[in-house]
């Protein structure tokens, strides 16, 4: 199980570009600001409540940890995307393409008690995960979330392009984010609304927010 001290349909069919050394940025570079209506709705849900259990699937962000623990919540962090690049989970198909061994990955990652989390910050991880892993990872999230729990996710639109930069998301306020460039992961696909609804078919409700920067925001309820 990961803790805050641990680093927790196709349009583009190319293989995932290796993220280089995948080292996390130092945080000294300038960060872009971004308004997020989905985050505002997420914040509204968790505000005024205490001791919620929240899972952040992006790279470790001291800023997120400080803000969420300051609200009285427990925060778990697991960099699911970076973990998926571990060579021990990689396998080759007969046609020479690569895939992720789902059983092996899930035996060591996203391992939590059933119905443990009240909220999940998935960010845009589904857009960058290998094709073979996306549905299985979301299905696992469904099992570890409490009924009525909320999940925030971002999905790129077709206009973003396969080289859309990967960002680390740092919560700056109830409806604002600081965006920090991360490793150069390759955008794997573009989900349309129907694909997103199918991806979260195990959830009870879904709400879309269309942003101005080629990103579709989604808040889903378990």
C-alpha positions as CSV (number, residue, x, y, z in Angstrom):
1,X,0.0,0.0,0.0
2,X,1.3,3.4,-0.9
3,X,1.4,6.3,1.5
4,X,2.2,10.0,1.3
5,X,5.9,9.2,1.7
6,X,5.8,7.0,-1.5
7,X,5.8,8.0,-5.1
8,X,2.2,7.0,-6.0
9,X,-11.1,4.1,-28.8
10,X,-7.7,5.0,-29.9
11,X,-6.6,8.0,-31.9
12,X,-2.9,7.8,-31.4
13,X,-1.7,4.2,-31.9
14,X,2.0,4.8,-31.5
15,X,3.9,3.0,-28.7
16,X,4.5,5.0,-25.5
17,X,7.6,7.1,-25.6
18,X,10.1,6.2,-22.9
19,X,10.0,8.9,-20.3
20,X,13.8,9.1,-20.2
21,X,15.0,9.0,-16.6
22,X,11.5,10.0,-15.5
23,X,13.0,12.1,-12.7
24,X,10.6,14.4,-11.1
25,X,11.1,18.1,-11.7
26,X,12.7,20.2,-9.0
27,X,9.8,22.6,-8.7
28,X,12.1,25.7,-9.3
29,X,10.8,26.3,-12.9
30,X,7.9,28.6,-13.6
31,X,4.5,27.0,-13.3
32,X,1.5,27.8,-15.5
33,X,-1.8,28.6,-13.8
34,X,-5.1,26.8,-14.8
35,X,-8.7,27.3,-13.7
36,X,-10.6,24.1,-13.1
37,X,-14.3,23.9,-12.8
38,X,-14.0,20.2,-12.0
39,X,-11.6,20.9,-9.2
40,X,-14.1,23.5,-7.8
41,X,-16.8,20.8,-7.7
42,X,-14.4,18.3,-6.2
43,X,-13.4,20.8,-3.5
44,X,-17.0,21.6,-2.8
45,X,-17.7,17.9,-2.1
46,X,-14.8,17.4,0.3
47,X,-15.1,20.8,2.0
48,X,-16.7,20.9,5.4
49,X,-16.0,17.2,6.0
50,X,-13.2,15.8,8.0
51,X,-10.9,12.7,8.0
52,X,-11.7,11.7,4.4
53,X,-9.4,9.3,2.7
54,X,-8.1,10.7,-0.6
55,X,-5.9,9.0,-3.2
56,X,-3.7,11.2,-5.5
57,X,-2.6,9.2,-8.6
58,X,-0.1,11.8,-9.8
59,X,3.5,12.4,-8.8
60,X,4.0,13.3,-5.2
61,X,3.1,17.0,-4.6
62,X,3.9,18.5,-1.2
63,X,1.5,21.3,-2.1
64,X,-1.4,18.9,-2.5
65,X,-0.4,17.0,0.7
66,X,-0.2,20.2,2.7
67,X,-3.6,21.5,1.4
68,X,-5.6,18.3,1.8
69,X,-4.1,17.4,5.2
70,X,-4.7,21.0,6.3
71,X,-8.4,20.3,5.5
72,X,-8.3,17.4,8.0
73,X,-8.1,14.6,5.4
74,X,-5.7,11.6,5.0
75,X,-3.9,11.6,1.7
76,X,-2.4,8.6,-0.1
77,X,-0.1,9.1,-3.1
78,X,0.7,6.6,-5.9
79,X,2.4,7.7,-9.2
80,X,0.5,5.0,-11.2
81,X,1.8,6.2,-14.6
82,X,5.4,6.1,-13.7
83,X,5.0,2.7,-12.0
84,X,3.5,1.3,-15.2
85,X,6.8,1.9,-17.0
86,X,8.7,-0.5,-14.7
87,X,10.3,-3.0,-17.0
88,X,9.1,-6.0,-14.9
89,X,5.5,-5.2,-16.1
90,X,6.4,-4.9,-19.8
91,X,5.8,-7.7,-22.3
92,X,6.0,-8.1,-26.0
93,X,3.1,-9.2,-28.2
94,X,3.6,-11.5,-31.2
95,X,3.4,-8.5,-33.6
96,X,6.3,-6.8,-31.8
97,X,4.2,-4.2,-30.0
98,X,4.5,-3.8,-26.3
99,X,1.9,-4.2,-23.6
100,X,1.6,-4.2,-19.8
101,X,1.1,-7.4,-17.9
102,X,-2.1,-6.4,-16.1
103,X,-2.1,-9.1,-13.5
104,X,1.5,-8.4,-12.5
105,X,0.9,-4.7,-12.3
106,X,-2.3,-4.9,-10.2
107,X,-0.7,-7.5,-7.9
108,X,1.7,-4.8,-6.7
109,X,0.0,-1.4,-7.5
110,X,-3.3,0.2,-6.6
111,X,-3.6,-2.4,-3.8
112,X,-5.9,-1.0,-1.1
113,X,-8.7,-2.2,1.0
114,X,-12.2,-2.4,-0.7
115,X,-14.2,0.8,-0.3
116,X,-11.2,2.6,1.3
117,X,-11.3,6.0,-0.5
118,X,-13.8,8.8,-0.3
119,X,-12.2,10.7,-3.2
120,X,-9.6,10.1,-6.0
121,X,-7.6,12.6,-8.0
122,X,-6.9,10.7,-11.2
123,X,-5.8,13.9,-13.2
124,X,-5.1,12.9,-16.8
125,X,-3.5,9.6,-16.0
126,X,-5.9,7.5,-18.2
127,X,-4.8,9.5,-21.3
128,X,-1.2,8.4,-20.8
129,X,-1.5,4.9,-19.5
130,X,-0.8,2.1,-21.9
131,X,-3.9,1.0,-23.8
132,X,-3.8,-2.5,-22.2
133,X,-4.0,-1.1,-18.7
134,X,-6.6,1.7,-18.7
135,X,-9.8,-0.2,-18.2
136,X,-8.3,-2.6,-15.6
137,X,-6.9,0.3,-13.6
138,X,-10.2,2.2,-13.6
139,X,-12.0,-1.0,-12.6
140,X,-9.6,-1.4,-9.7
141,X,-10.3,2.2,-8.6
142,X,-14.0,1.4,-8.5
143,X,-13.4,-1.4,-6.0
144,X,-11.3,0.7,-3.6
145,X,-13.7,3.7,-3.6
146,X,-16.6,4.0,-1.2
147,X,-20.2,4.3,-2.6
148,X,-20.8,8.0,-3.1
149,X,-17.1,8.7,-3.4
150,X,-15.9,11.1,-6.1
151,X,-13.2,10.9,-8.7
152,X,-11.8,13.9,-10.7
153,X,-10.2,13.2,-14.1
154,X,-9.1,15.2,-17.1
155,X,-9.2,14.0,-20.7
156,X,-7.6,15.7,-23.7
157,X,-9.7,16.6,-26.7
158,X,-8.7,15.8,-30.3
159,X,-7.1,19.2,-30.7
160,X,-4.5,18.5,-28.1
161,X,-2.3,16.4,-30.4
162,X,-0.2,13.3,-29.4
163,X,2.7,15.5,-28.2
164,X,0.5,17.3,-25.6
165,X,2.9,17.9,-22.6
166,X,2.5,15.9,-19.5
167,X,2.0,18.0,-16.3
168,X,2.2,17.5,-12.6
169,X,-0.9,19.1,-11.0
170,X,-0.5,21.1,-7.8
171,X,-3.6,22.4,-6.2
172,X,-3.3,26.2,-5.7
173,X,-6.9,27.0,-4.6
174,X,-10.4,25.6,-4.6
175,X,-10.7,26.1,-8.3
176,X,-7.1,26.6,-9.5
177,X,-4.0,24.6,-10.3
178,X,-0.3,25.2,-10.8
179,X,0.9,23.1,-13.8
180,X,4.5,21.9,-13.7
181,X,6.1,20.2,-16.8
182,X,6.8,16.5,-16.1
183,X,8.6,13.7,-18.1
184,X,7.7,13.6,-21.8
185,X,5.1,10.8,-21.7
186,X,3.2,10.4,-25.0
187,X,-0.5,10.9,-25.1
188,X,-1.9,7.5,-26.0
189,X,-5.5,8.2,-27.1
190,X,-8.4,10.7,-27.1
191,X,-11.6,9.6,-25.3
192,X,-14.9,11.1,-26.5
193,X,-17.8,11.5,-24.2
194,X,-19.2,8.0,-25.0
195,X,-15.8,6.4,-24.4
196,X,-15.5,8.2,-21.0
197,X,-19.0,7.1,-20.0
198,X,-18.1,3.5,-20.9
199,X,-14.8,3.7,-19.0
200,X,-16.7,4.7,-15.8
201,X,-19.7,2.4,-16.4
202,X,-19.2,1.0,-12.8
203,X,-19.9,4.4,-11.4
204,X,-23.3,5.9,-10.6
205,X,-23.0,9.4,-12.0
206,X,-20.8,11.5,-14.3
207,X,-20.6,15.2,-14.9
208,X,-18.6,16.9,-17.7
209,X,-16.9,20.3,-17.7
210,X,-15.5,21.6,-21.0
211,X,-12.4,23.7,-20.4
212,X,-10.8,26.1,-22.9
213,X,-7.4,24.4,-23.2
214,X,-8.3,21.2,-25.1
215,X,-9.1,19.4,-21.9
216,X,-12.4,17.9,-20.9
217,X,-12.9,17.6,-17.1
218,X,-15.0,14.9,-15.5
219,X,-16.3,14.3,-12.0
220,X,-17.7,10.9,-11.4
221,X,-19.5,9.5,-8.4
222,X,-19.0,5.9,-7.3
